[in-house]
Amino acid sequence: MSGDAEDAVPALAGVQGLKPLVTAFQGTVLDPTQPQYRQSDGLSYDHEPEMFTRGSAPRPLTAVAGRGATLRLSDGSELIDLCSMTENTVLGLNDPWVKLRQVSYVLSERPHYVTVRFGNDLYYRVANRLSRHFNKTGGGRDYVLNMRECTGSGAVELGLHAAWTAARRSPGRRRLASFVGAFHGSNLGGVLASDHQPERGSGRVLLDRADNVEQFPVPEAGPDGRLSPATLETLAALERDGEQYFAVIIEPIPWRNAVHVVPAEFLRRLREICTAKSICLIFDEVQNGFGFTGAIWHAETAGVCPDIAVLGKGLTSGHGTLSMIVADRAFGTVEPPFGFKSNSANMLSLVAVDAVLDRLLGVEGPDAGSLPDWLPTGLEQELREGLLSHTYAHAVRMIDEMLTELRHRFPAMAGRLTGLGLMRGLVMLGGDGLPSSAIAGEVARVCTGHGVHVRQAGTALFLKPCLVITQGEIGRALTALTRTFEAVAGSRAV
């Protein structure tokens, strides 16, 4: 890996206490650095897309190592990841503390899997840490948790089920409010609550649509902060017909809408209406939760508390498969088959959540006094302070400077900035000066060949880098994006 990445995130193999174990693995079948796809017959199976269902095969690029925001490919080149993989790895690749916690657990006799029929002290420890944080920042509400989902899609489904269950004594409450451009996952309920976008594969489910889902326009405000007429009409409609709705589900930052941030004033007034009309307000925070906007959840950012929050992705920073809902106790009833997924009993995912909390908020109480004395100095300091207390602001500042520089270099191509914190959008402009999804898509495709990973979000580029991205990685990303913009602009001029 590049020296810059090594300085930012220490390699686990280099930690003094682990060197004997790493040495013992070298050259054996337990050595993870050996190619995993070379078989005894001498053939290589590193790229055979015909083995997979269409669309699920990996792209030809093969990743072999990674640290922080830097990914090394099999050809020896490196790529700067500005999207945290699939928007999951808030701590970057191979976070040393999360991996240390998982290694120590694996080497013990602690159960690696515990069914819901049994308790476990780690399960209660993680739940207690989360519960204390949500109740402390939740405006005096009494929140309960469900940590038995494996995906954000599953957690959305569970949240909808909890809201539906709470409303079943009111037969008239059968409508669900959602918003244009929303994406709430790939489960049936989540897809039906989403805006169908066939070009992205959305909407191809057993049902074409649900007749009880009402999609409202994207909530917007003008430069003066005043809500748009269409947004005010949405609030008026919900206030007028509120008794018909069992829930409103909304993404605080619907990234598919060019990484648009829902105005806090809209959320505040929506909260008032939902309270007055006894509607369950659901925040789908799978994308923004756990550090990407400087907080664990959006209640801390907007000052508006939902009845149910759905969280995933950053929850384990990609070190496990787990998602969850946080629900006001009034919406805390779930029934089989909802709420109990098999792989949610994987204890390494819980270890990851506990370690992610250490990294974001800092280690707690007695743990702070028993950190290993062989930890790298920088890592120990981060664990005592928490990354959200200082590193987050630095990372946001670097991303802001990079995007501002791109706008300066390419004023005819790079439009306005959108998003919040580390969830950012850069609107792409066509030859007519208008936002262009075609340009955004082309830039997102071309950039990988120049050594940087971004995604398309409608008419914008979507950037969602990890918290630990370094100045060196930002510099390399800026160079790669500059080359990408030049290539796309040149091809359009021909």
C-alpha positions in Angstrom: 0.0 0.0 0.0 1.1 3.6 -0.4 3.0 5.2 2.4 0.2 7.7 2.9 -2.4 5.0 3.6 0.0 3.1 5.9 0.6 6.2 8.0 -3.1 6.8 8.4 -4.2 3.3 9.2 -1.6 0.9 10.7 -1.4 -2.6 9.2 -2.7 -5.2 11.6 0.1 -7.6 10.6 2.7 -5.1 11.8 1.3 -4.9 15.3 3.9 -6.3 17.7 1.7 -8.7 19.6 0.4 -10.3 16.4 3.6 -10.8 14.5 4.3 -14.4 15.7 0.8 -15.5 14.6 1.1 -13.8 11.2 4.5 -15.4 10.7 3.1 -18.9 11.6 0.4 -18.5 8.8 2.9 -17.5 6.1 3.3 -20.0 3.3 0.5 -22.3 4.5 -3.0 -22.7 3.4 -3.9 -20.2 6.2 -1.9 -17.4 4.5 -4.6 -15.0 3.1 -2.1 -13.3 0.9 -1.8 -16.3 -1.4 -4.1 -16.2 -4.5 -7.4 -17.8 -3.6 -8.4 -18.8 -7.1 -5.5 -21.0 -8.3 -6.6 -24.6 -8.2 -4.7 -27.8 -8.1 -5.2 -28.3 -11.9 -3.2 -25.1 -12.5 -6.2 -23.2 -13.8 -7.1 -19.7 -12.7 -10.7 -18.8 -11.8 -10.3 -15.1 -11.1 -12.8 -14.0 -13.7 -15.5 -16.3 -14.9 -18.7 -14.2 -15.1 -20.7 -17.1 -16.6 -20.7 -18.8 -13.2 -23.1 -16.2 -11.9 -26.6 -14.9 -12.5 -26.6 -12.0 -14.9 -25.7 -8.8 -13.2 -24.2 -10.4 -10.1 -20.7 -11.2 -11.5 -17.8 -9.0 -10.3 -16.3 -6.6 -12.8 -12.9 -7.6 -14.3 -11.0 -5.5 -11.7 -9.7 -7.7 -8.9 -9.1 -6.3 -5.5 -6.3 -7.9 -3.5 -5.6 -5.5 -0.6 -6.9 -2.3 1.0 -6.4 0.1 3.8 -8.4 3.2 4.6 -9.6 4.7 1.3 -7.0 2.9 -0.8 -7.7 -0.3 -2.7 -4.9 -2.3 -4.4 -5.8 -4.2 -7.5 -4.3 -7.4 -8.9 -2.3 -5.5 -11.6 -0.5 -3.6 -8.9 -2.4 -0.3 -9.4 -4.2 1.5 -6.6 -7.6 3.1 -6.6 -9.0 5.7 -4.2 -12.4 4.7 -3.0 -14.6 7.8 -2.5 -17.8 5.7 -2.0 -16.8 3.5 1.0 -17.3 0.4 -1.2 -21.2 0.1 -1.3 -21.5 3.1 1.0 -20.7 0.8 4.0 -17.2 1.2 5.2 -17.3 4.4 7.3 -14.0 3.5 8.9 -12.4 2.6 5.5 -11.0 -0.8 4.5 -9.4 -3.0 7.2 -9.9 -0.8 10.2 -7.3 -2.1 12.7 -9.4 -1.8 15.9 -12.4 -3.6 14.5 -10.2 -6.4 13.2 -8.3 -6.6 16.5 -11.6 -7.0 18.3 -12.7 -9.7 15.9 -9.4 -11.5 16.0 -9.4 -11.7 19.8 -13.0 -13.0 19.8 -12.3 -15.6 17.1 -9.3 -16.9 19.0 -11.4 -17.4 22.2 -13.9 -20.1 23.0 -16.8 -17.6 22.9 -19.6 -18.8 20.7 -19.4 -17.5 17.2 -23.1 -17.9 16.7 -25.9 -17.6 19.3 -29.6 -18.2 18.4 -32.2 -15.8 19.6 -33.3 -18.6 22.0 -30.3 -17.9 24.1 -28.9 -14.7 25.7 -25.4 -13.5 25.5 -23.5 -10.8 27.4 -22.1 -9.2 24.2 -25.6 -8.9 22.7 -26.7 -7.0 25.9 -23.6 -4.9 26.0 -24.0 -3.6 22.4 -27.8 -3.1 22.9 -27.1 -1.2 26.1 -24.6 1.1 24.5 -26.9 1.8 21.6 -30.0 2.2 23.8 -28.2 4.8 26.0 -27.2 6.8 23.0 -30.5 6.8 21.3 -32.4 7.6 24.5 -29.9 10.4 25.4 -30.3 12.1 22.0 -33.9 11.1 21.3 -35.7 14.0 22.8 -36.9 12.1 25.9 -38.5 9.3 24.0 -38.3 5.7 25.2 -36.7 3.7 22.4 -36.4 0.0 22.0 -34.2 -1.9 19.6 -34.3 -4.8 17.2 -30.8 -6.0 16.1 -31.9 -9.2 14.3 -31.8 -8.1 10.7 -29.0 -8.7 8.2 -29.6 -6.0 5.6 -31.0 -2.5 5.3 -33.8 -3.9 3.1 -34.8 -6.3 5.8 -34.7 -3.6 8.5 -36.9 -1.3 6.3 -39.4 -4.2 6.0 -39.3 -4.7 9.7 -39.9 -1.0 10.4 -42.9 -1.0 8.1 -44.3 -4.1 9.8 -43.9 -2.5 13.2 -45.8 0.6 12.1 -48.5 -1.6 10.4 -48.9 -3.7 13.5 -49.3 -0.6 15.8 -52.1 0.6 13.5 -54.0 -2.6 13.1 -56.7 -1.5 15.6 -57.5 1.4 13.3 -58.9 -0.2 10.1 -58.9 3.1 8.4 -55.2 3.5 8.6 -53.9 1.6 5.6 -52.0 4.2 3.6 -48.3 4.7 3.5 -46.7 8.0 2.5 -43.4 7.9 0.6 -41.5 10.3 -1.7 -40.5 10.5 -5.3 -37.0 9.2 -6.0 -36.9 7.2 -2.7 -35.1 3.9 -2.5 -36.0 1.7 0.5 -34.3 -1.5 -0.4 -34.9 -4.7 -2.4 -37.4 -6.5 -0.2 -41.0 -6.5 -1.4 -42.3 -3.9 1.1 -39.3 -1.6 0.6 -39.5 -1.7 -3.2 -43.2 -0.9 -3.1 -42.5 2.1 -0.9 -39.7 3.2 -3.3 -40.0 5.2 -6.5 -39.9 2.6 -9.3 -36.8 3.3 -11.5 -36.6 0.5 -14.1 -33.3 1.7 -15.4 -31.8 0.9 -12.0 -33.6 -2.4 -11.7 -36.1 -1.1 -9.2 -39.8 -2.2 -9.4 -39.3 -5.7 -10.8 -41.1 -7.6 -8.1 -44.1 -9.8 -7.7 -46.4 -6.8 -7.7 -46.3 -3.8 -10.0 -47.4 -1.4 -7.4 -49.3 -1.1 -4.1 -52.5 0.8 -4.2 -52.1 2.1 -0.7 -48.7 3.8 -1.2 -48.9 7.6 -1.9 -45.7 9.2 -3.3 -45.3 12.9 -2.6 -42.9 15.3 -4.4 -39.3 15.6 -3.0 -39.4 18.1 -0.1 -37.6 21.2 -1.1 -36.8 24.7 0.1 -35.7 27.8 -1.7 -32.5 29.8 -1.1 -34.3 31.8 1.6 -35.1 28.6 3.5 -38.8 28.8 2.7 -40.5 25.5 1.8 -41.6 25.2 -1.8 -45.3 25.3 -2.7 -45.3 21.6 -3.6 -43.7 20.8 -0.3 -46.3 22.9 1.6 -49.0 21.0 -0.3 -47.6 17.7 0.9 -47.8 18.9 4.5 -51.4 20.1 3.9 -52.4 16.8 2.4 -51.0 14.8 5.3 -52.7 17.0 7.8 -56.0 16.8 5.9 -55.9 13.0 5.4 -53.7 12.0 8.3 -56.2 9.6 9.8 -55.8 7.4 6.7 -52.1 6.9 7.1 -50.3 4.3 9.2 -46.8 5.6 8.4 -44.7 8.1 6.5 -41.3 6.8 5.5 -38.6 9.2 4.4 -34.8 9.3 3.7 -33.3 12.4 5.4 -30.8 12.4 2.5 -32.4 10.6 -0.5 -29.1 10.1 -2.4 -30.8 9.0 -5.7 -32.2 12.6 -5.9 -28.7 14.0 -6.6 -27.9 13.6 -2.9 -30.6 16.1 -1.9 -30.9 17.0 1.8 -34.5 17.1 3.1 -35.0 20.6 4.7 -35.0 20.4 8.5 -38.0 22.7 8.6 -40.0 20.1 6.6 -39.0 17.3 9.0 -40.0 19.5 12.0 -43.4 20.2 10.6 -43.8 16.6 9.4 -43.1 15.5 12.9 -45.8 17.8 14.3 -48.4 16.5 11.9 -47.4 12.8 12.5 -47.7 13.4 16.3 -51.1 15.2 16.0 -52.5 12.6 13.6 -50.9 9.5 15.3 -48.9 8.6 12.2 -45.7 6.6 12.6 -42.8 8.6 11.3 -40.0 6.4 9.9 -36.6 7.7 9.0 -34.7 5.4 6.6 -31.2 6.1 7.7 -29.4 3.1 6.2 -27.3 5.5 4.1 -26.6 8.4 6.4 -26.4 6.7 9.8 -23.4 5.8 11.9 -20.9 8.6 11.2 -21.3 9.8 7.6 -23.0 13.0 8.7 -21.1 13.4 11.9 -23.7 11.7 14.1 -25.0 8.2 14.8 -28.5 9.2 13.6 -30.3 12.1 12.0 -32.1 13.1 15.2 -28.8 14.6 16.4 -28.3 16.5 13.1 -31.8 17.9 12.5 -33.2 18.0 16.0 -36.2 15.9 14.9 -36.9 12.5 16.3 -38.6 9.7 14.4 -40.9 7.0 15.8 -38.8 4.4 14.0 -35.2 4.8 12.6 -33.8 2.1 10.3 -30.0 1.8 10.4 -27.4 -0.4 8.6 -24.3 -0.1 6.4 -22.1 2.0 8.7 -23.3 0.0 11.7 -20.6 -2.6 11.2 -18.5 -0.6 8.7 -18.6 -3.6 6.4 -17.1 -6.0 9.0 -20.4 -7.9 9.4 -23.9 -8.3 8.2 -26.2 -6.6 10.6 -28.9 -3.9 10.5 -31.4 -2.7 13.1 -34.4 -0.6 13.9 -34.8 1.9 16.7 -38.4 2.2 17.7 -40.4 4.3 20.1 -41.8 1.7 22.5 -45.3 2.4 21.2 -44.1 1.0 17.9 -42.0 -1.8 19.4 -44.1 -4.8 18.7 -43.0 -7.2 16.0 -44.3 -10.7 15.2 -43.0 -13.8 13.4 -41.8 -14.2 10.8 -40.5 -10.6 11.0 -37.6 -9.6 13.1 -35.6 -12.8 13.4 -33.1 -13.4 10.6 -30.8 -16.4 10.8 -27.5 -14.8 10.2 -28.1 -11.9 12.6 -27.0 -14.4 15.3 -23.4 -14.1 14.0 -21.5 -12.8 17.0 -18.7 -11.3 14.9 -21.2 -8.7 13.6 -21.9 -7.7 17.1 -18.2 -7.5 17.9 -17.9 -5.2 14.9 -20.8 -2.9 16.1 -19.1 -2.6 19.5 -15.8 -1.7 17.9 -17.4 0.8 15.5 -18.9 2.6 18.5 -15.4 2.6 20.1 -14.1 4.2 17.0 -16.8 6.8 16.4 -17.6 7.8 20.0 -14.5 6.6 21.9 -14.1 3.7 24.3 -16.1 3.8 27.5 -15.3 3.7 31.2 -13.1 0.8 32.3 -12.3 -0.1 28.7 -10.3 3.2 28.4 -8.0 2.0 31.2 -7.3 -1.4 29.7 -6.3 -0.6 26.2 -3.3 -2.7 25.1 0.0 -0.8 25.6 1.3 -2.0 22.2 -1.3 -0.1 20.2 0.1 2.5 17.7 0.0 5.9 19.4 -2.4 7.5 16.8 -4.9 4.7 17.1 -4.9 4.8 20.9 -5.6 8.6 20.8 -8.4 8.1 18.4 -10.0 5.4 20.6 -9.9 7.7 23.6 -11.4 10.7 21.7 -13.6 9.2 19.1 -13.3 10.0 15.4 -16.5 12.1 15.4 -15.1 14.5 17.8 -12.3 15.8 15.5 -11.5 13.6 12.5 -14.9 14.0 11.0 -14.6 17.8 10.6 -11.2 17.4 9.0 -12.4 14.8 6.5 -15.4 17.0 5.6 -13.1 20.0 5.1 -10.8 18.1 2.7 -13.8 16.8 0.6 -15.2 20.4 0.4 -11.9 21.7 -0.8 -11.6 19.0 -3.4 -15.1 19.5 -4.8 -14.6 23.3 -4.8 -11.4 22.9 -6.7 -13.2 20.7 -9.3 -15.8 23.3 -9.8 -13.1 25.9 -10.3 -11.3 23.8 -12.9 -14.4 22.8 -14.8 -17.0 25.5 -14.4 -18.9 24.4 -17.5 -19.2 20.8 -16.3 -19.3 20.8 -12.5 -22.4 22.4 -11.1 -23.7 22.9 -7.6 -22.7 20.9 -4.5 -25.3 18.9 -2.7 -25.4 16.6 0.4 -24.2 16.9 3.9 -21.0 16.0 5.7 -19.4 13.0 4.0 -22.5 12.3 1.9 -21.9 14.6 -1.0 -23.1 15.2 -4.5 -21.5 17.2 -7.4 -24.1 18.0 -10.1 -22.9 17.4 -13.6 -23.8 19.8 -16.4 -24.5 19.1 -20.0 -23.6 21.3 -23.0 -26.7 23.3 -22.4 -25.7 24.1 -18.8 -28.4 22.0 -17.3 -28.0 19.1 -14.9 -27.3 15.9 -16.9 -27.7 12.3 -15.8 -25.9 11.3 -19.0 -22.8 13.2 -18.1 -22.9 12.0 -14.5 -23.2 8.4 -15.6 -20.3 8.7 -18.1 -18.0 10.3 -15.5 -18.9 7.6 -13.0 -18.0 4.9 -15.6 -14.8 6.5 -16.8 -13.3 7.4 -13.4 -12.4 3.9 -12.4 -10.0 3.7 -15.2 -8.2 6.8 -13.9 -7.9 5.4 -10.4 -10.9 6.6 -8.4 -14.3 5.1 -7.4 -17.4 7.2 -7.4 -21.1 6.5 -8.2 -23.9 8.2 -10.0 -26.8 9.7 -8.2 -29.2 10.9 -10.8 -27.7 14.1 -12.3 -24.9 14.1 -9.7 -21.7 12.2 -8.8 -22.2 10.6 -5.5 -19.2 10.7 -3.1 -19.3 9.1 0.4 -15.7 8.6 1.6 -14.6 7.1 4.8 -13.9 9.1 7.9 -10.2 8.2 7.9 -9.4 9.4 4.3 -6.1 11.2 4.3 -4.9 14.4 2.6 -2.6 12.2 0.3 -5.6 10.1 -0.8 -7.6 13.3 -1.4 -4.8 14.6 -3.6 -4.7 11.5 -5.6 -8.4 11.4 -6.0 -8.4 15.0 -7.2 -5.8 14.1 -9.9 -7.8 11.1 -11.0 -11.1 13.1 -11.2 -9.4 15.9 -13.1 -8.2 13.4 -15.7 -11.6 11.9 -15.8 -13.3 15.2 -16.4 -10.8 16.1 -19.1 -11.4 12.8 -20.8 -15.2 13.2 -20.7 -15.1 16.8 -21.8 -12.7 15.9 -24.7 -14.9 13.1 -25.9 -17.9 15.3 -25.9 -16.1 18.0 -27.9 -15.2 15.6 -30.7 
